[in-house]
Amino acid sequence: MVAVAGMVCLIAGKAPPADFTPTHPAAPLPAPANGAIFQAAMGYAPLTSGTRASMVGDILTIALVERTQATKSATQTTGRDGAIGLSPPATGPLALFAPSDLNMGGAQSFKGTGQAAQSNALSGEISVTIVAAYSNGTMLVRGEKTVTINRGEEIIRVSGLVRSTDIGPDNRVFSTRIADARITYAGKGEVANASKQGWLQRFFSIVSPF
């Protein structure tokens, strides 16, 4: 099976890239003058597939059912003690030192703990079109969805490779069936801008050593 990475890409505040322009079905070829009633080249689909999308320009619905969760923790503890003591002679020049003057000791300890947790969830639906169909039964799909509500705008773009066997009778495919999918969801507008740091605050956050 040809490995083609699926990708979900969102670029807020920029014009849609040319790759996400609508994909239209190819113009039908002129019927060959062979006198036959049945022409396989004129959009033929077997009865076993029903109305399941399979040709360039057909529409599929991607059901976004992304849910991930990850946790990580680490703990480390170390300790070390040491001591040394010398007794000075009772006679001679070193007799001037008391036993307490020649005692040394030290202790060292370390304890570290780290924890991290992250979870993500994304649900919804987006309709895409088939861009290319391959001989091994896989299809490249691509599309975008823009929703403008009051003073904000949400844009999501989806592209990736799906298998024809994963397409349901209602032309729906779960996003978990897209190969190597990378999903990013964001928006633009006043609401999105209010949740971001100002440019001066971002600058001081970068140069601050604390």
N, C-alpha and C positions, 0 to 999 in steps of 0.2 A: 504494500500500500504506500502510495506516495505520501511523504510526510510534509505537510504544509501547515505552518503555524497559524492558528486562529488569533485574531487580535481584536480587542475592543478598545477604541481610541476616542478620546474626547478632548477637544481643544477649545477652551472658552475664550470668547472675545476675538476670534479670528474667523475669516471667511472659510466656508467649507472647502476642503481640498477637492481637487478634481477627481480623486479616486472614489469619492462618495456621491458623485452625481448619479441620478437615476439610471438604471440599466433597462433598456427597452428590448423587447424581443427582436430577433433578426427578421428582416423582411423576407416574406415567403418566396421561395424559388419558383420560377415559372414551371407549370406542369409540363413534364416531358411529353412530346407528341408520340407516344408509343401505343395509343389506342386502349390502354388498360384503364379499368374503372378504379381500382385500388392503387394509390400511390403512397409508398412507404415514406417518401421524403416530405409529404405534406402534413407534418405535425402528427405523426402516428404515435399512439400510446396504447399499450396492451390493456386488455380488459382487467387483468389482475392488479394493475396499479390504480385503477379508478381515476379519480381527479387529483391524485397526488402530484405535487409539483415535481417536475423533472427536467424542464427545458429552460434555456436562458430567457430571462425576463419573467419567469413565474415567481409568484409571491409566496414566501414562507413567514411564519410567525415564530419568533424566538421568545420562549418563556424564560425570563430571568429568575433563576432559583439559586442564586449564589449565596452560600453561607460557609464561612470559614472561621476557625477558632484555633488559637495557638497559645500555649503557655510554656514558660521556661523559668527555672529557678536554679540557683547555685549557692552553696554555702561552703566556706573554708575557714578552718581554725588552726592556728599554729601557736606553739609556745616553747620557750627555752629559758632555762635558769643556769647560772654558773656562779661559783664562788672560789676564792683562793685566800689562804691565810698563811703567814710566815711568822715564826717565833724568833725574835732577835736573840743573839747570844747574850749571856749574862755579863760577859767581860768584853773588853775591847772597845773600839770606837762605836760599833753598832749598838752598844749597850744603852746609848742615849735614846734609842727609839723604844716606844712602848709597843706591846703586841697589837694594840688597836690601830697603830699607824701603818701596819703592814698587811691589813686585811682588805680584800677587794671582793666585790660581788656585783652581779648584774642579772637582770631579768628582761625578757623580751616576749611579747605576745602579739598576736594578730588575729582578728576575726572579721570576716567579710561575708556579706549576704547580698544577693541580687535576685530580683524577680522581675518578670516581664509577662504581660498578658495582652492579647490582641484578638479582637473578633470583628467580623464584617458580615453584613447581610445586605442583599440587594434583590428586590423582587419587582416584577412588572412584565410588560410585554412590549415588543417592538417588531414591526414587520420589515422584512428585508427582501431583496430580489436575488435570484440566481444570476451570478455573473458568468460562470463557466461550469460546464459539466464534463467530467472526465470518464474515461472508459472503465475505470475500476469501481464505479458506482458512487464516487464522492463528488461533491459540488461545492464550489466557492460561492459564498453568499456575502452580501454587503448591503448596508443601508444605514439610514440615520433617522432620528426622531427629534423634533424640536417642539417644545411646549413653552408658550409664553403665558404667564399668569401674573396679572397686575403689573408689578414693577420688577419682575424677575424672569429669567429665561433659563430653561434646562435643555441641554443638548446631549444626546447619547448617540454614538456611532458604533456599529457592530460590523465586523467582517471576520470570516473564518471558514473552515472546511467542515462540512457535515456529511454524514453517510445517508444514502437514500433509505437504508433500512431503519434509521432512527426517526424518520419523518412519520408522524401519525396520520391517520385517515383525515383529520381536519387540518393537515398541513402545519402542524406545530412541532417544534423541536425544542428540547430543554437546552439551556445555555451550558449545562454541564456536559453536553455531548459535542461541544465545539472543541476541536483539537487545540491544545496549548493556548487556551483563551487567556487573555490579559484584559481585565475590566477596569475602566476608570470612569467615574461619574462625578460631574461637577456642574457648575452653572455660572451665570453672569448676571449682573444687575445690581441694584442698590442693596438688596439683602445679602448677596454674596460678597459685595465689597465691604459691608459693615462687619463681616466676620473675619476680615483680614487685618493684619497689622499695617500701619502706615509706613511709608518708605523710610522715614527718619528713624522710626522705632526699629525697623528691620536692620538698619545700618548699625545702630548701637548694639543690637542683639548679636551681630556678627563680631564686632570688635571688642565687646565686653569680655574680660577674662573670667567673670564670675558666672 
